[in-house]
Amino acid sequence: MERKTVFSGIQPTGGIHIGNYLGALRNWARLQDDYDAIYCVVDLHAITVDYDP
């Protein structure tokens, strides 16, 4: 049976708090054993701020 993929992200605003832990991080740790998991830190400014490489 092929494993399903989970893609999830969290915003880097402020510090980690109990809401982050209960809402996402605890589930991420649990899900990574059963799914191909892709987790990321999403930053809206990465696509909205002018960037000159």
N, C-alpha and C positions, 0 to 999 in steps of 0.2 A: 504494500500500500504506500502510495506517495504521500510524503508529509506536506501539509499545507504551510503557507508562509504567512507570518504576522509582520506587519510593518507598523511601527508606532514611534511617535516622537514626543518630546517634552520641551517646553519653552525654558530658556535660561534666565528667567526673570526672578531676581532675588535668590535667597538661599533655599535649600531643601527644607521642607516642613512636613508635618504629619499628613497633610492633604496629598502632597506628592507621593509620599510613601504608600499610603493606603490606596490612592487612586491609580497609580501607575507602577512604581518601582517594585512593589511586592508582587504584582501580577506578572511583570516582566520576568522576574526570577523564576516564577512557577511555570510560565509558558515556554521558556527556552528549552526545556527538556522534551516537550511534545511537538514543537513546531520549529520550522526554519525561521528563526527570529532575526529581524533587522530593526535595531533601535537607533535613534538619533536624537541629537539636540538640535531643535529647529530654531532658526534665528531669522525673523522677518527682515531685519536690517540687511542681511546678506544679499537680498534681492532688491532692496529699495534705496540703498545708499550708493551714490556714484562711486565707481571704482575704476582706477586707471592702473592697469597692470604694468 
